[in-house]
Amino acid sequence: MDAFSEKTAHGLPLNRYENFSLGMMYLHGYGVPKNPVLAREYLQKSASAGLDEAQYELGALYYHGVE
């Protein structure tokens, strides 16, 4: 079981860096199937928490027309 699964299985929230990492994994298909919708969801959580990198990536997703 990976760290993300373990935290969520115990009902623990992910921090902004973990949300960003998951968003990028789903965006590029690193270890998971590519899923831009899930990528946007995780990046939004991270961006809302104030992570600059997530705000940039989220803006790029919107610019390129991800649903």
C-alpha positions in Angstrom: 0.0 0.0 0.0 1.4 3.4 -0.9 1.5 6.4 1.3 -1.4 8.1 -0.4 -3.7 5.1 -0.1 -2.7 4.5 3.5 -3.5 8.1 4.5 -6.9 8.1 2.7 -7.8 4.7 4.0 -7.4 6.0 7.5 -9.5 9.1 6.7 -6.6 11.5 6.9 -6.6 14.5 4.5 -3.8 15.0 2.0 -1.7 18.1 2.4 -1.1 20.6 -0.5 2.1 18.9 -1.6 0.5 15.4 -1.7 -2.5 16.8 -3.6 -0.1 18.4 -6.1 1.8 15.2 -6.5 -1.3 13.2 -7.2 -2.5 15.9 -9.6 0.7 15.7 -11.6 0.6 11.9 -11.5 -2.9 11.9 -13.0 -2.0 14.7 -15.5 1.0 12.8 -16.9 0.1 9.2 -16.2 3.0 8.5 -13.8 2.1 5.2 -12.2 -1.7 5.7 -12.8 -3.8 6.0 -15.9 -3.9 9.6 -17.4 -7.0 11.3 -16.1 -7.1 15.1 -16.6 -10.4 15.4 -14.7 -8.8 13.9 -11.5 -5.7 15.9 -12.1 -7.7 19.1 -12.1 -9.5 18.0 -8.9 -6.2 17.4 -7.0 -4.5 20.4 -8.4 -7.5 22.6 -7.4 -7.2 21.4 -3.8 -3.5 22.2 -3.8 -4.0 25.5 -5.5 -6.7 26.5 -3.0 -4.2 25.7 -0.2 -1.8 28.3 -1.7 0.8 26.2 -3.6 2.1 28.3 -6.4 3.1 25.4 -8.6 -0.4 24.0 -8.5 -1.9 27.4 -9.4 0.3 27.5 -12.4 -0.5 24.0 -13.5 -4.2 24.5 -13.0 -4.1 27.7 -15.1 -2.3 25.7 -17.8 -5.1 23.1 -17.7 -7.8 25.7 -18.0 -5.8 27.4 -20.8 -5.6 24.2 -22.8 -9.3 23.4 -22.3 -9.4 20.5 -19.8 -13.0 19.8 -18.8 
